[in-house]
Amino acid sequence: MTAELTRGQNHPLPRARLEIRVSAGTPVVAGATLGDENGTIHGDERVAHPGAPTLPGLEVSRQAAADHRLAVDLDAVSDEVHRVSVLLALPAGGSGPARFGAVAAPFVAVTDLDGDEVASYTITGLEAESAVVALELYRRQGAWKVRAVGQGYAGGLAELLADQKLPQAHQLAASIHEAVASGLARSIPAPPATAPAHRPDHGTAPQAGPGAPVPPASPYDPQGASAPGPQTPGAPGRHGAPQPYPGEPAATGQPSASAPAGGGPIDYSHPRRQTTAPPSPPPAAPPAEPGQPARPVAGDATGWSMEERLYNQVWGMFEDLARTTAAYRSAVDFADSRLEKELDQSLSDPRSRIGGQGDAAREAARARHGGLVSQAREVLDRDVAQLVAEAEVVEPALPMAFARWDNPVWHAYRVPMEIPMALRLGDLHLPEADRIRIPMLIRLPLERGLWIDSGRSASLDGSFADSHEMRRLGLETAVAHAARLLAIYPAGEFTVHVIDPAGSGAQALAPLVQSGVLAAPPAQGAAGTADVLARLTQRVDLVQMALRGGAPDALPPGLDTSQQLLIVNDFPHGFDDRAVTQLRYLADEGPAVGVHLMMVADREESAGFGPLLDPLWRSLLRLTPVADDHLADPWVGHAWTYEPSLVPPGSQVLQQVLSQVAAARRSWGR
């Protein structure tokens, strides 16, 4: 629950990595200072401002704006820092207001990285002041708190900095205003004038062409994970039309079928991802040849880090491919309906049913149909070619968690120190654009379990594989996903359990077993299944009780608080009614407290349990061990073909990565 602070009130901060969001009625300059326990700032190097936006554990905006997002990592600030003061100031010498009393009261909020508010404060009572200390994050007995300050200064930024005992405060204030005024700190160009503009907080979107369908939901990501901070939901896309982002509500419009046909090629400036000022500028695109589209650049999107920029860029590519394919399909449908109508008209006229006149009319109708289809195909091929060019630049630059197993980044693997923001589970593509594969990225931590469908419904190279082969492929896919999860988490922060009741998965599980990364050998038989389920169920119960009681430190000593993954092979073999009930409980309640489920199962084989298991299958994200077009896109109606992310045949990269994970795990446990 958000704490709405008044001046002087404080509130504990539950975590170290935070965002401070600022909303003002006019463009303001945002900054922050790092002070000692007395509040003294020891030099200009302890001030983050638009001219110098980054300090250890702190990053602020690079220009004056009505809305800001400041990134804070309290674990990364030096031990001498005891206070982080958030400053707001009106730009000097501009045409805007000269005092806060002339504008709406600024609003500041401290949020976690998912956007959930921890504390908020509306700075009221300002009159002649042109600068204000909005909030103060301070360290007290080893813990951090936030205090609502609201101390204003009529003398502006210079007086504020001088009050914090900063030497040469006037010179620094002048340099900050100069940087803002000259535009040296500007992080992105203004959006193109032709792009429809709207504010996401207004809940509106530009209207589409007449008759455009309303997308009922977000693209395929069924976790509902919110996109990272700097992106703007529902903002115009690269084709100038609004679109939803994975996990966000869909906009109330969609581009008309003819829009791309009349427009130019894809604009790689990414206005969709540049409607909110990012904390740091994306890489500059190389100059394009006259009359040619801009050449793509890896990281050409907003974000607090290159990882987040690449994440947003990948999803921008997904949206672009969805849109241009939808436009092509709509154009073909229009051409088909027009041809059918013209043929019906020619047949309805008795004078043209027979003879040369009728044949000529039908031939002309078919020619017009072919011309429309060819024109639509040219637009699609042009857009896909540019997306292929972008993919060729982006794919090699992806971080480990986003990269395919054949990416060289895996050969230079080192156990990470931080959890990434997302995980690659495979690739997505559409039949009209088979040349391009879009990485399928799922936000971390997982918000729902995974179901690797080993049923015969999944096809292999256009034919059906037998049940034994599908079970083997399903477990190999699960092992690849589990290995990737183990590899991208810091040492000791991810634990994998396996239930293999009949022992049928020994060969596929060998990489996990032989490397020693499992918490224990795979559980077999009904007794082993019951033991693992009982321990994980108990862990969920204990963590839930501790969190609901507000006493997370009261967990029993020795309880493994790392993220847990349970791989269940050959379900429902070895499961009785009690075990099935526990499995459903883990699927429903586990993700919220760090217990995740990965099922390798054929749904038909568990039909004997009846509708009891229907909620289980619905709660899991269904994947297949072979390419299959089962992932629905309700936004534009596409059925995306999913291909799992598997280790190339003969590659030793999986064994090399798992050996390092196991070594780090042993060192961490000492």
N, C-alpha and C positions, 0 to 999 in steps of 0.2 A: 504494500500500500504506500502511495506517495505521501511524504511529509510536506505539508504546505507551511513553509516557514514565514515567520514575521521577523522584523529587524531584531537582531541579537540572538535569535534562537539557533540551536545547533542540532545536529542529527548524525548518528554514526554512519560510516560508510561501510557497506558490506563487502566490498572488493576493491582491489587496487586499480584495475583498468576501467576507466570511466570516460564518459563524454560529458562535456558541459555545453548545453545548447542555449543560445541567446536569440531572443526574438525582440526586435525593437520596431517602432513605427517609422524609423528613418535609418539610413545607413550610419553605422557607428564603427569605430575602430575597436577591435578586441585585442587584449593582450593579457599577460600574466607575469607576475614576479615571483621569484623564489627567495624567501627570507629565512633568516635563522630564527632561533627560539625567541629572540627579542623583536623580530619583525624587520631587522636591518637587512638591506640588500647590498651585498658587497660587490658593486661594480655592474657595468652595463651588461656583462656576460650572464647576469642572473635575470635578465628581462627578455621575455619572448614577445615579439611585436611583429607587425607586417614586414618590416625590413629584415628581421632575423627571427623567423617563425618557429625555429626548432631548438629545443634544449633537451637534455636528457630527461626522459619521462614526460615531455610536454611538447605540444605542437598547436599553434594557433593559426588563424586565417591570415591570408596574405594581402587582403584588401578590405576596405570599408564595405560593409554590407548590412542589410536589415536583419539577416539571419546568419548565425555563426554556429559552428560545431568545433569545439576545442577538445583535443585528445589528451588524456592524462593517464599516465602509468605511475602510480605512487611508489611502486616497488623499484622503479628505475631512477628516481631522483636520488641525489647523494644524501649521505647520512647527516650532513650539516643542515639540510633543508628541513625546516619545521613548519613553514607556512607557504602555501601557494595561493596568492591573491589574484583574483580575476578582475581585470580592469576594463571599463568601457569608457569611450570618449567620443565626442562629436568631432568630425573632421574640421580642421581649422581652415579659414579662408575660403570656404565653399559657399554655395548658394543656399545650403540647407539651414536648418534652425541652429541658433547659437547657444541654446540652453535646453536642458531636458524638460523643463516645465512647459515647453511649447509642443511637446509630442506625447504620444501615449506612453504610459509607464513601461519601461523595459521589463521583460520576463526572462528569467534564467532558470534552468533546470539541470540537475545532475542525473544522468541516466547510466544504465549499464550498456554494454555493447550491443544488446538486442533492442535497445530503445526504451526499455522499461524505466520509468522515472523512480529515482530514489528520494529526491527532495527537490522542491521548487520554491521560487521566491519572486514575487512581483515587487519591483523597486518603486515604491510610492513615496510621495512627499518631496520630490525634487522640484526645484524652481529655477534659480539662476545658475545652477551647477551645469558645467559642460563636461565633467569627468566624474566617474564614480567607481569606488571599489564595490563590486557587486557581491561577490562571495569570497570566502576564505576557507581553504582546506588546511587543516592544521593537525599536527601530530601531538597526541596526548597519551602518555604511558604506553607507547608502542603501538597505539591504534590511531587511525585517522578519522576525523570528523569534518563535517561541513558546517559553517556558520554563515547566516545571512547578515551581511554588513550594511550595505546601502549607504556608505559614507560618501557624500558628494563634495565637489570642489568647484567653487565659482572661478578659481584661477586656472581651471583646465588641467590638462595632463601634466604640465610642468609642476603645478602646485601639488598634485597627487604624488608624483614621484619624489618630490622634495620632502613631503611628509613621511615618506617611507625611508628617509635618510639616505637616499641615493645620491652619491656625488655627481656633479654636473647634470642635474636633473633637467635643467632648461635646455641644454644642448641635446640631450637624448630626446626630449619631447619634440624639439624642432625637427630632428632627423626623422622621427616617426611620421610626423605630419607631412614632411617633404616626400617621404617614400610613398605615402598614400596619394598625395596630390599629383605626383609625377607619373604614377602608374607603374613604377618599377616593381612593385610587389604584386601586380595583377597576375593571377594564376591561370586564367583562361580567357579566350576571346569572347566577345558577346555573341549570343546565339544569332543565327541568320535571321534577317528581318522577315523572311517568308515563313518561318516556322510558327505554327500557332502557339501562343503562349498562354499558360494558365498556372495557377498556384496549386500544388497538390493538396494543401490544407483547405482549399476552398471546396474540394470534393467535386469539381467539374472538369470536363474534358471537351475538346473541340468536337463538334458534331461531324459524323461521317456523312457520306453521300446517302441519298435516299435509298431506303430499302436495305441498308447494310445490316447484317445480323448483329445481335448483341451477344458478345462472348459471355458465357455463363460462369466461367471460373478462370483460374490462373492456368499457365502452362503446366506441363506434366508433373512438376515437383509436388507430390501429394503430401509432403510433410507440413506444408504451410509455413516453412521457415521464412522469416522476414529477411529481406535483402540487407546488405550492410549499410552502415550509416549514411555516407555521402550521396547515395543514389536518390533519385527523385521518382517515386512511383507515378505512373501515368503520364509522364512527360513525353513530348513529341519524340518519335523515333527518327532513324536516319532517313526514312522516307517521308518524314514530316507528318506522321499520323500517330495518334496515341496508341499505346499498347500496355498490357499488364506485364509485370515482372514476376518471375517465379515466386510464389508464396504471397503475392499481393493481390488485392481485389482488381478485377478487370475494369478497364475504363468503359464508359457507356457509349463507345463508338468504335468503328472499325473502318479502315480505309476502303473506299469503294473499289470495285473490280478494275475500273479503268484508270485508277490513279497512277500506278507505276508505269503504265504504258505511255502516259503523256509526260512523265517526269524524266529527269536526267538520271545518270548512273548513281550508284550508292555514294553518299557523301561520308567520307571517313573522318570528318571532324567530330562525329558522334554527338550531335546536339542533345540526344536523349540522355547522355551521360554527363552533360555539361551545363545543365540548367541550375545546378547548385554549386556554388564556389567550392572547389575541393581544397584540402589542406595543402597540397603541393601540386605543381603543374604536371600534366602528362607529358611524355616525350614529344618533341616537335617532329612532325612528319617531314620527310625529305621533300624538297621542292618537286612538283610534278611537271611533266612536259606540258607545254601550252595545249589546251583543249583536252587534256587527259585528266582522269580522276586522281585525287591525291593518293600517293602510295601509302599503304597501311603501315602502322607502327605498333609493335607490341607494347601494351600498357596504355593505349590511347583511350583512356576512360578515367573517370574520377575515382578517388579512393585515398585512404590514409596511407596506403602502402602499395608497393608494386603488386603484391599478392591480391589485394582488393581490386586494383585497377584491372588486372588480368581476369579476375572473376567477373567483374562487370562487363568486360569486353567480350568474354565468351558468351555471356547471356545476351549481349547485344547482337552477336552473330546468330544466336538461336532465334531471336525475334526477327531479324532481317530475313533469315531463310524461311521462317514461317510465313512472313508477310508476302514475300515475293512469290512463294509457291502458291499461297492462297489467291493472289492476284492472277497468276497463270491459270489455275484451275477455274476461277470464276470467268476469265476471258474465254476459255475453251467451252465452258458450259453455255455462255452467252452465244458463242458461235454455233454450237450444236442446236440450241433452241431456235436460233434465227434460221438455220438451214432447214430444220424440220417445219417451221412455219411457212417458209417460202415454198418448200416442196408441197405442203398441203394446199397452199393457195394455187399452185400450178395445176394440181390434180383436181381441185374443186371447179376449175373453169373447163367446161366441156370443150371449148375451142382449142385448149392447149394440152388436152390429154394425149392426143396422138399427133403425129406430124412433127415437122422440123421446128415449129415455133415452141412447142412444149419441151422438146429436147434441149433447145437453146436456153430456155429459161432455167431448166434444171441444171444445165452445165454452168450457167452463170452463177447460180446460187452456190454450187459446190466450189467454184473458183473463189467467190467471196469468203466462203467458210475457210478454205485453205489459206487465204491471205490473212484473215484474222488470227488463225491459229499460228501461222508462221510469225506474225508480228509479236504475238504474246510470247512465243518461244524465244525470239531474239532478245526480248527484255529479260526473260528468265535466265537465259544463257549469259547475258552481260552481267547481271547481278551475281549469279553463281560464280562466274569467273573472278569477280572482285572479292567475293567471300573466300574462294579458294586461295587467292593471293594473300588475304589476311590470315587465313589459317596456316599458311606456310611460314608466316612470320611469327604468329602467336604460339604455335605448337612447340617449337624449340625453346621458347622463353618461359614456358609454364613451370611453376615450382613443382617440387616432388609430388605433393599430394594431388596435383592436377594432371600430372604427366602420365603418358602411357608407360608400360613396363620397358619398352624398347628405347625410351628417351635416355640420352647419356647421363642425365642428372641422377639416375638410379645407380649408375656405375661409380659415381662419386659420393655414394650414400654415407651420411653420418647421422647418428641418432639426434633428432632435433631437440631444441631446448624449449620450444613453444608449440602449442597445439595449433594447426592450421585452421582456417575458417571453413574449409570445404574439402570434400573427398571426391575423387573421380571413380565412378562405378562402371563406366563404359562409354560408348559413343552412340550418338543418335544421327539418323539420316533419313531422307525422304526419297522415294523412287524417282521423282523428277530431277533430283540433284544428287545422284549417287556418287559424284566426285568428291563431295565434301562430307566430313564427319565432324559433328559438334560434340565436344566433351560433355558428358552428363555429370554435372557437379551437384552434390548433395551437401547441405550445410551440416556442420558439426557443432555440438554433439548430435548424434542421430536422434531424431524425435519419434521414430517408429522403427520397428524391426524390418528385416528383409526376408523375403521368401524366394528361394531359388527353386523354380518350378521344374521338377524332373519328370513331369508327365509327358505323354506322347503328343500333346497338343503343340509342343515346340518342334519346329521343323529343322532339319539339318540339310543344308544345300538343296532345299526344295523337296526333300523326301523326309519320311518319318524314320527316326532312329528307334531301335528297340528299347524296351524299358531298362535293360541292364546298362546299355550305353548311355542313356539319358541320366541315370542315377550317378554313373561315374563322372560324366561331364558336369553334372550339377554340383557334386562335392568338390571337384577341382575348381570350379568357379567360386564356391564358398571359401576354399582355402586361399585363393588369390585375393579375394576381398578382405579376409581376416588378416592375411600377411600385410596387406597395404595399411590396414588400420593399426596394426602393431608397429609398423615402421614409421608412421607419421606422428605418433604420440611420443612424448618424452619418456625416458626410462622409468618404469614403475607406475605409469599412469594409465596403462591399459592391460587387462588380463583376459585371456581366452580360455574357456572351458569347452569341452566337446563331449557330446553324448552320441555314442555309436553302438546301440544296443546289441546288434548282431555281429559287430566287428567286421562288417562288410566294406568299410571305407579305409582299411589299413593302408592300402597303396596310395590313395589320394591324400591321406592325412600324413604321410611320411615326412614331408618337409617341415611340418609343424612339430611332429613328435621328435624327429631326429635332431632338430636344432635346439630343442629344449626350451622353446618359448611358451609352451602350454603351462598352465597352473598345475596340472596333474595329468597323468595318462588318460586317454579317452575312456569315459565310463562305459561299461558294457553290462548287458543283462538288466533285468528289472530292478535288482538291488542297486546297481550303480546309477541307473537313471533316477531312482527315488532319492538317492543320497545327494546328487548334484542339485536336483530341483529343490530339495528341502533346504540346502544351504543357501541357495540364491534367493529363495522365497523369504527365508529368515532375514537375509541382508536387506531386502526391500522393506520388510516390516520395521526393522530397527532404524533404518535411515529415515523412513517416513515418520516414525514416532519422534525421533530426535528433531526433525525439521518442524513438525507441527507443534512440538513443545517449546520451540525456540531455543533449544539447547544442542546445537550440532556438536559441541565439544563433549557431550555426555555419551558418545558412542563407546562401546566396549573396547578395551585395549586390544590391539592386534587385528581389529576389523579392517579388511582391505577396502579402502575408500576409493581405489582407482576405478575407472570405467570398466565394466564387465561385459563380455560378449559370450553368449552361449550358442554354440553351433549344434544343431540337432540334425542328425543324419538318419535317413531311412524311417522317418515318421510314417505311421504310428506304431511300428514294430517296437515292442517292449513297453508300451504305454497303457496303463489301466486308467479307469475313470478318475482316480485321484491325481495321477500324473498329468492327465489332460487338463484338469481344473487348475493345477499349479502352473502349467504352461500358459494357459490363457491369462492367468493372473500376472505372470511375468511380462507377457506381451502388452497388457493394458497399463500396469502400474510401474513396470521396470524402467522405461526410458526416462521418466521424470527424476529418478534417483540413480541413474547411471548404470542400469542393467538392460542390456540389449539382446535381442533374439535374432538368430539367423537360421531359418528352417530350410532344409533340403528335403522336399516332399512332393509327392504326387497326390493332389487333392482327391482324386478318385479312390485311392487306396484307403483313405480315411472316411469313406462314405458311410461306413457302419456306425459312426458316431452321430449321424444325422445332422440336423440343424445346430447342434451344440457347438460345432466348430466354425459355423459361418462367421461369427464375429471375429474369430482368430484370423481367418484369411483376409477379411476386410481391413484389419488393423495393420497388416503387413504390406510393404511395398513389393509387388511381384516383379521379379526379374527372371530371365531365362538363361540357360547355359549356352544357347546358340542364338544366332540372329533371328529376331521375331518382331513383327510389327504390332505389338500389343499395348504400347504406351500411348494412351489417348491424349490429345491436345484439345480440350474443350474450348480454348480461346478461338481458334479458327477451324476446328474440326479435323485436324490432321491425325493420322495414326502413324506415329514415329516408329521406325525400325530401331530396335535396341540391339547393340552388340556388346557383350561383356568385355571387361578389360582383363585379358589373360596374358600370362607370360609366354613369350615366343617359344616355339618348340626348340629344344636343345640349349636354351639359354640357362646360364648358371646364376643369373642375377637374383632370383628368389632365394637360393641357398646363401648367397653372399650377404644379402640384406638381413635375412633371419639370423645368421650367425652373429652379426653385429648387434642385433636387437637382443639376442640371448646374452652376449657378453656384457652389454650395458645393464641388462636386468640383473645379472649376477653381481656386478659392481654396486649397483644401487641397493641391493638387498643386504650388503655387508654392514 
